[in-house]
């Protein structure tokens, strides 16, 4: 069984939800994660904040950001255990972030530390 990162991408970081809507989405997200955990397939995960963030470039130049004003932002990720990429995709399809127009879920297999794929 492999592990996959399910990466939550928001198309427009400038859209701000109300505190009430954020609460609804948080409950939906916790319920979604709970469903995966009930199958013993949840490994870890977290949301990502924009405050106090930095970008380090290949030139070693450090800038503040990334900021929500950019076109696409990463809002968080979870790591799941799955028998195939198709199973991981099925988990991703249930993510509440997909309720937002243009939002996407990226599914990536995580490299193993033992040198195998």
Phi, psi and omega in degrees: 000134180259167172251144180231139173270128174254107189259124183270116181248129178256127184293320186232102182289353181275345180286126181247124178277155176289159177303325179294316180294322178299319178298317179298312180296322179297317178296316178300319180293317178296322177294318178299312179296321178300322178295322177290318180297325179298337177267006183059039182242359180270129178256309182190179176164168180192160170273163179239137180257158180265339183290141178062031179265154178223153173243127178253120183269166181300336178278001182075009174286133181249130178234157173291149177125189002289157182251157179296345181286346180287163188298314183230135179232156175262122183268341181164184180202158167229158176246127180238157172263134180211151179281343182200165176296327179297320177294318178297321178297321178298321175298314182299323181300336181272359185290130179299340179300335181289354174290337180279130182302127178085349180290152181222164172240127175259133180246121182227130176288139181270132179295141178273150181282355183268008178087356177267167179288000000 
